[in-house]
């Protein structure tokens, strides 16, 4: 049980790009495009989750 304490997430983030990037060995093409798409999708997920929490 030598796990490092996790840093608190920034508001509006479910899965930070910095952590998700470590899961990919190699990104072919423009990494910034992948990062932008990841951040857009992550923001949409965050908004959806808050919508569900606030309405139910």
C-alpha positions as CSV (number, residue, x, y, z in Angstrom):
1,X,0.0,0.0,0.0
2,X,2.6,2.5,-1.1
3,X,0.3,4.5,-3.3
4,X,1.0,8.1,-3.7
5,X,-1.9,10.4,-2.7
6,X,-3.7,11.7,-5.8
7,X,-3.7,15.3,-6.6
8,X,-7.1,17.0,-6.5
9,X,-8.6,17.4,-10.0
10,X,-9.2,20.8,-11.5
11,X,-12.8,21.8,-11.8
12,X,-14.4,20.5,-15.0
13,X,-12.0,17.6,-15.4
14,X,-12.7,13.9,-15.0
15,X,-9.6,12.4,-16.5
16,X,-6.6,14.8,-16.8
17,X,-4.7,14.6,-20.1
18,X,-1.4,14.4,-18.2
19,X,-2.5,11.1,-16.7
20,X,-4.2,9.8,-19.8
21,X,-1.2,10.5,-22.0
22,X,0.9,8.0,-19.9
23,X,-1.4,5.2,-21.1
24,X,-0.4,5.7,-24.8
25,X,3.0,4.4,-25.9
26,X,3.1,6.4,-29.1
27,X,0.8,9.0,-30.7
28,X,1.1,9.2,-34.5
29,X,0.4,12.6,-35.9
30,X,-0.2,15.8,-34.1
31,X,-0.4,15.2,-30.3
32,X,-2.0,18.6,-29.8
33,X,-5.1,17.5,-31.8
34,X,-5.5,14.3,-29.7
35,X,-5.1,16.4,-26.5
36,X,-7.7,19.0,-27.7
37,X,-10.1,16.2,-28.5
38,X,-9.5,14.5,-25.2
39,X,-10.1,17.7,-23.3
40,X,-13.2,18.5,-25.2
41,X,-14.7,15.0,-24.6
42,X,-13.7,15.1,-21.0
43,X,-15.4,18.5,-20.5
44,X,-18.6,17.1,-22.1
45,X,-18.4,14.1,-19.8
46,X,-18.1,16.3,-16.8
47,X,-21.1,18.4,-17.8
48,X,-23.2,15.3,-18.5
49,X,-22.3,13.9,-15.1
50,X,-23.2,17.1,-13.3
51,X,-26.5,17.2,-15.2
52,X,-27.4,13.7,-14.1
53,X,-26.4,14.5,-10.5
54,X,-28.3,17.7,-10.3
55,X,-31.5,16.3,-11.9
56,X,-31.8,13.0,-10.2
